[in-house]
Amino acid sequence: MTTPASDTITMFGADWCRDCIRTKRQLDELGVAYTYVDLVEDPAAADVAKEISGRMNIPVVVYPDSSHHVEPSNADVEAKLRELSLI
């Protein structure tokens, strides 16, 4: 089971999830380092994502300050990355 590291961004997602694909693409295009947890390859990690977010929705993006977003918009992700001085 994968637990998020406190010094990096962790994204829980799946390849069938359009919001996950969009958020992953955004992080890649911004050149932000992150750990991707594929919930298809690691189904047990879905429990971790649910424990973090309290919801079954994905993606769940966990930031180094331990805050998180569930199904964030690109604007939400960008604002948080700027707040953390990651972009």
JOJO-V457389 format. One record per pair of residues at least 6 apart in sequence whose C-alpha atoms are under 7 Angstrom apart, sorted by the first residue. I is the first residue (numbers start at 0). J is the second residue. If there is no record, write none. Layout:
i->I j->J
i->I j->J
This chain:
i->0 j->43
i->0 j->44
i->1 j->44
i->2 j->47
i->3 j->9
i->5 j->63
i->5 j->65
i->6 j->63
i->7 j->33
i->7 j->62
i->7 j->63
i->8 j->33
i->8 j->34
i->8 j->60
i->8 j->61
i->8 j->62
i->8 j->63
i->9 j->33
i->9 j->34
i->9 j->35
i->9 j->60
i->9 j->61
i->9 j->62
i->10 j->34
i->10 j->35
i->10 j->36
i->10 j->58
i->10 j->59
i->10 j->60
i->10 j->61
i->11 j->35
i->11 j->36
i->11 j->37
i->11 j->38
i->11 j->48
i->11 j->57
i->11 j->58
i->11 j->59
i->11 j->60
i->12 j->19
i->12 j->36
i->12 j->37
i->12 j->38
i->12 j->57
i->12 j->58
i->12 j->59
i->13 j->19
i->13 j->37
i->13 j->38
i->13 j->39
i->14 j->20
i->18 j->58
i->18 j->70
i->19 j->57
i->19 j->58
i->22 j->73
i->38 j->44
i->38 j->45
i->48 j->59
i->49 j->55
i->52 j->69
i->56 j->69
i->56 j->70
i->57 j->69
i->57 j->70
i->58 j->69
i->58 j->70
i->59 j->67
i->59 j->68
i->59 j->69
i->59 j->70
i->60 j->67
i->60 j->68
i->60 j->69
i->61 j->67
i->61 j->68
i->80 j->86
